[in-house]
Amino acid sequence: MYVYVQSESNLWSVGHYTPGGRWLLESEHDTAEMAARRVAWLNGSGSAPPPDHLEAHLLLLDEAEPPPPNRIY
């Protein structure tokens, strides 16, 4: 299941945790609304992908620190 977290004051990261607890980043967004729309689409909402999908940076950061678990939305 994909989730989004506020990774910086004006940045929301979309990704998921592996069964082993490793955070895998899928994309980053300027607003919580756009991150939420991306998460809904990735989790199978059936609606069209958010407009900023083409601008999203698809990243896989092996060394990235996972975001704090209490900031998952």
C-alpha positions in Angstrom: 0.0 0.0 0.0 1.3 3.4 -0.9 1.3 6.3 1.6 2.4 9.9 1.7 4.5 11.6 4.3 5.5 15.2 4.8 9.2 14.9 4.3 10.0 18.6 4.5 8.0 21.7 5.3 6.8 22.1 1.7 7.4 18.6 0.3 5.3 15.5 0.4 6.8 12.1 -0.5 4.9 9.2 -1.9 6.1 5.7 -1.4 5.7 2.4 0.4 7.4 0.3 3.0 8.8 -3.1 2.1 7.9 -6.0 4.4 11.3 -5.5 6.0 10.4 -1.9 6.8 12.6 -0.2 4.1 11.1 3.0 2.7 10.8 3.1 -1.1 10.2 6.5 -2.6 7.9 6.7 -5.6 7.5 10.4 -6.2 7.6 13.9 -4.5 4.9 16.6 -4.6 4.6 20.2 -3.6 1.2 19.8 -2.0 -0.4 17.3 0.3 -3.4 17.3 -2.1 -1.3 16.2 -5.1 0.4 13.5 -3.0 -2.9 12.2 -1.8 -4.2 12.0 -5.4 -1.1 10.1 -6.4 -1.5 7.7 -3.5 -5.2 7.1 -4.4 -4.3 6.4 -8.0 -1.4 4.1 -7.1 -3.6 2.2 -4.6 -6.2 1.6 -7.4 -8.8 4.4 -7.1 -9.5 3.9 -10.8 -9.4 7.6 -11.6 -6.9 9.2 -13.9 -3.4 9.9 -12.5 -2.9 13.4 -11.1 -1.9 16.1 -13.6 1.6 16.5 -12.0 2.4 12.8 -12.6 4.5 13.7 -15.6 6.5 16.1 -13.5 7.0 13.7 -10.6 10.5 12.5 -10.1 10.5 8.8 -9.8 13.2 7.9 -7.4 14.5 4.8 -5.6 16.9 5.9 -2.8 18.7 2.9 -1.3 20.4 5.1 1.3 17.4 7.3 2.2 16.4 7.5 5.8 12.8 6.4 6.2 10.4 9.2 7.2 9.1 9.2 10.8 6.2 6.7 11.1 4.0 9.2 13.0 3.8 11.5 9.9 2.1 9.0 7.6 -1.2 10.3 6.2 
